[in-house]
Amino acid sequence: MMFMPDSFSAWVSAMQTKTPSSAATSRRSSSGPKPVGETSPVASLIKRARALEALDLRLRLTLPPAIRPHCCLADARQGRVIFLANSSTWAAKLRLHQTPILAEAQKALGQPFKSFTVKVAPLPSVPPEPARRKPLSHTAAEHLSKAAVTLADPELRALFLKMASLAETTDSKKDADT
C-alpha cells in the first residue's frame, strides 16, 4: 500500500472530486452488489492513479513546453521520482531538469525526494476522440414512429417517439449537401 501524505491527498481530492448525479444515486439500491469502483482495493487503486495523474500534471508544468508531450510521470515514492520518456534524446533533456522536478515533488508531497530516474519507453497512448455518430435517417425515424404506434407500453412508446424525433430533418440534410 502506498503512503500518500494528507496534504497532497486533500489537494488531489479537491481537484478531482466527482460526485455522481442525483439520478444515478437514486437508481441504485442500498443493498446488493457495489459498483467495482467502490470496492476497497479498486477504490484505493483509482485514488492512487488520480493522485499520480495530478502529480504528473504538476511536475510537467515545471518543464519547458517542448519537453512536456514527450514524457510522463511513472511513479513517485520512497524518495524516488520515475519518469518515462519516448526516446533517449528526450530522456537526456529531461534529466537536465531533475532539480526543479525533485523540488516540486517535495513541495507537492511533503517528503524529500533525492533520486530521479528516467526510463525510455513508449508513452501511454491517448485514446482517440470518439467518431461522430451518424445522424438517424428520415426513413429510420418513420419506422420508429410506426413501431411506436403498435406498442402497448406507453413508456416504451414514448422512448421510440423520442428516438424518432432525433432524426435529421430534410432541411438540415439539404443544408449539409450544399
N, C-alpha and C positions, 0 to 999 in steps of 0.2 A: 504494500500500500504506500502511496506517495504522501509525503508531507507537504502540505500547502499552507504557508503562513496565513493567518486570519486576515491580514490587511489585503493581500492580493486576492484571496478568495472572495472577500467582500467586494473588492473592486470588480472582479470578473462577474460576480452575481449582479451587481448594479448595472454593468454594461450589457449583459446578455440575458436579462430576466425575460422569460417568455411565459406569459400566463395563458392557459387555454381559454378559448371563448366560453361564454356562459352557456351557449347552446351545446358545445361539446361536453362540458361537465355535467349538464343536466341529463344528457342521454345515458351517461354511464351510471350503472347501478353501484351501490356501495359494496355489495357483495359480489363474489365471482372473481375471475382471474384479473390480475392487474395488467396494464399495458407493459410490454417488455422494458420500455424506457424508465418505468417507475420501480423496477426491481432493484434491490440494493447493489449488486455487482455492476449491473449495466448503468445504473444511475451514477455511480461513482466514476465509471469509465467515461461517461458522457461529460461529467463535470470536469474531469481531468483534460479531456480533449478540448473543451471550450476554454479552459484556462490556458492551455498551450497555444491555442489559436489566438487568444487575446495577447498573450506574451509575444508571440511571433510578430503580430502587427506592431506592437510597441517597440520591439527590438529592431525591426526592419526600418522603422521610421528614423533611426539613428544613422542609417546608411544613405549614401548618395543614390538618387533616383535610378541611375543606370544599373546599379547592382541589384536592387530590390527584386526585380522579376526573375532573377537567376538563382535565388537562394531561398531557403525557408528554415525555420527552427525545427529541429527534430526532437530535442529534449533539453531540459534544464533541471538538474538535481545533483545533490551531493557535491556542490561546488563546481560543477562542470556544465558548460553550455555546449550543445552539439548542434551544428548547422549542417544542412545539405546544400551543395552547390551543383549545378547541372554540368559543369566542366571544370577541369583543373585550372583554367585561366581565371574563372570567376571565383574559385576556391582561394587562389592566391590573392586576388584583390580583396576578398572578404577577410582574409587573415590580417590585412593591413588595418582593419577597423575593429580588431578584437578588444582594444582598450575601452572605447565608448560602449560597445555591446556588453561587456562584462560589468561596466559601471551601471548601465541602465538595468541590467538583470538584477544586480544587487539592490538597486533602488526599488525595483518593482516587487521583488520577493522578500526583501529584508534579510537576506543571508549572504555571506561572502561567496563570490564566485572567482576562482583562481585559474581554472583550466578552460581552454577554448579549443574545440575540435571542429574541423570542417571535413566532411566526407563527401566524396564525389559520387553522386547517384542521380538517376533521373528524378526530377521533382514530381510530386503527385500531380496528376493531370486535373485540370479544371473541367468539370462536367460541361458539355456543350449546352448552349441555350436550347430549350425545347423548341421543336419546329412548330411553326404557326399551324394551327389546326385548320383544316379545310372547312369553309362555311357549309352549312346544311343547305342542300339544294331545294329549289321550289318544289320539285317532284317529291322529294323525301318528306317535305313538310305536308304536302297533300296527303300522302299515305299515312302519316302520323295522325293527321286530323280525322281521316276516315276511320282509322283504327280506334281512335278515342271515342267516336260516336258509338261503337259497338261494345265498349267496356261498361260493365255494371258497376264497378268500383269507382265512386266519384273522385277519390284521391288519386287513383291511377289515371283516370281520365284527365284530371287537371294537369298531371305531370306530362302526359302526352301532348296536350294542347300547349303547355308551356314550351316544350321542346320544339313543337311545330312553329311557334312564334319566333324562334331563333333563326329561322331560315332567312337567307339573303333575299332581299326584295328585288323585283325585276329592275327597279330604278337604280339600285346600288350596283347590280350586275352590269347594266348598261354603262354606268359611270366608270366601272373598273375596266371595261373593254375599250373605252376611248382614251 
